[in-house]
């Protein structure tokens, strides 16, 4: 059985306007990882304090909204985690 001929690919053409643009950075800013971990920990600590205090703290008189605030910190941590490279 005869071998098929290998096809040569045409070189990729990059317009001059795009060739001089700055490349996308390959690493995250230095502040991203500490802020991400801090947001995760802040949310965790907020929720633990809420349960340990018998739903009185960290902010009294807002009740279960303390859970929303704690999960908000955790959601912010996940949002920052998507930016991490």
C-alpha positions in Angstrom: 0.0 0.0 0.0 1.5 3.3 -0.9 2.2 5.9 1.7 0.3 9.2 1.6 2.2 12.3 1.0 2.5 14.5 4.1 0.9 17.9 3.6 2.9 21.0 4.2 1.1 23.6 6.3 1.1 27.2 5.1 3.0 29.5 7.5 0.8 31.4 9.9 0.3 35.0 8.8 0.3 37.5 11.6 -0.6 41.1 10.6 2.0 43.8 11.5 -0.5 45.5 13.8 -0.8 42.4 16.0 2.9 41.3 15.8 4.1 44.2 17.9 1.6 43.9 20.7 2.8 42.9 24.1 2.4 39.2 25.0 0.0 38.1 27.7 1.8 37.8 31.0 2.3 34.2 32.1 2.2 34.6 35.8 -0.1 36.1 38.4 0.6 39.3 40.3 2.3 38.8 43.6 -0.7 40.1 45.6 -3.2 37.6 44.1 -2.4 34.4 46.0 -2.2 36.1 49.5 -5.4 37.9 48.9 -7.1 34.7 47.6 -6.0 32.7 50.7 -7.0 35.6 52.9 -10.5 35.7 51.5 -10.9 32.0 52.0 -9.7 32.2 55.6 -11.8 35.3 56.4 -14.9 33.5 55.2 -14.1 30.4 57.1 -13.3 32.3 60.3 -16.5 34.4 59.9 -18.7 31.3 59.6 -16.9 29.5 62.5 -17.3 32.5 64.8 -21.0 32.7 63.8 -21.6 29.1 64.8 -19.4 29.1 67.9 -21.0 32.2 69.4 -24.5 30.7 69.0 -25.4 33.0 66.1 -24.7 36.2 68.1 -21.4 37.4 66.5 -19.5 38.6 64.4 -22.2 41.2 63.6 -25.0 41.1 66.1 -28.7 41.6 65.1 -28.3 40.5 61.5 -28.8 36.8 62.2 -28.3 34.4 59.3 -27.0 37.2 57.1 -23.7 36.5 58.8 -23.6 33.3 56.8 -24.1 35.2 53.6 -21.2 37.5 54.4 -19.0 34.5 55.2 -19.9 32.8 52.0 -19.4 36.1 50.2 -15.7 36.1 51.3 -15.3 32.5 50.2 -16.9 33.3 46.8 -14.5 36.2 46.4 -11.7 33.8 47.1 -13.0 31.5 44.3 -13.3 34.4 42.0 -9.6 35.4 42.6 -8.6 31.7 42.2 -9.9 31.8 38.6 -7.3 34.6 37.9 -4.4 32.6 39.3 -1.9 31.2 36.8 
